[in-house]
């Protein structure tokens, strides 16, 4: 399963998801589902649009539940994030989603 988090200003998010899915498929993976979390699209706060919805999971609690349900329903073996994840986000998401979590981007340095 492929997941991406994008601020409202990121207009090419669909193309980024398509490119990531194509790259994974070329490496032999099968993308069984996709989920996109957008920030600043429907509920104001443009000053925060580049920040994660949750520092614990990157996504909103509702989106984490949705991804977990889709992952279980589709039988996905792993959830692949386009975004960088901190080690803590990685661990929490793996626990919440009940499967391995992989990031296609390098995690930012810890401060």
KAHU-V83932 format. One record per residue. RES is the residue in one small letter. OMEGA is omega in radians with two decimals (none if undefined). Layout:
BEGIN
res | omega
RES | OMEGA
RES | OMEGA
END
This chain:
BEGIN
res | omega
x | -3.09
x | -3.11
x | 3.08
x | 3.08
x | -3.05
x | 3.01
x | -3.08
x | -3.11
x | -3.13
x | -3.05
x | -3.06
x | -3.06
x | -3.14
x | 3.11
x | 3.10
x | 3.09
x | 3.11
x | -3.13
x | 3.12
x | 3.12
x | 3.12
x | 3.11
x | 3.10
x | 3.12
x | 3.12
x | 3.11
x | 3.06
x | 3.11
x | 3.05
x | 3.13
x | -3.05
x | 3.14
x | 3.09
x | 3.03
x | 3.13
x | 3.02
x | 3.10
x | 3.10
x | 3.08
x | -3.14
x | -3.06
x | -3.11
x | -3.12
x | 3.11
x | -3.09
x | 3.13
x | -3.09
x | -3.01
x | 3.14
x | -3.11
x | 3.08
x | 3.08
x | 3.09
x | 3.09
x | 3.13
x | -2.99
x | -3.06
x | -3.07
x | 3.01
x | 3.13
x | 3.12
x | 3.13
x | 3.08
x | 3.10
x | 3.14
x | 3.13
x | 3.12
x | 3.14
x | 3.14
x | 3.12
x | 3.14
x | -3.11
x | -3.10
x | -3.10
x | 3.13
x | -3.13
x | -3.10
x | 3.04
x | -3.10
x | 3.10
x | 3.02
x | -3.02
x | 3.00
x | 3.10
x | 3.03
x | 3.08
x | 3.13
x | 3.10
x | 3.13
x | -3.10
x | -3.13
x | -3.14
x | 3.11
x | 3.11
x | -3.12
x | -3.04
x | 3.08
x | 3.14
x | 3.06
x | 3.10
x | -3.11
x | 3.06
x | 3.07
x | 3.14
x | 3.11
x | 3.10
x | 3.10
x | 3.13
x | 3.12
x | -3.14
x | none
END
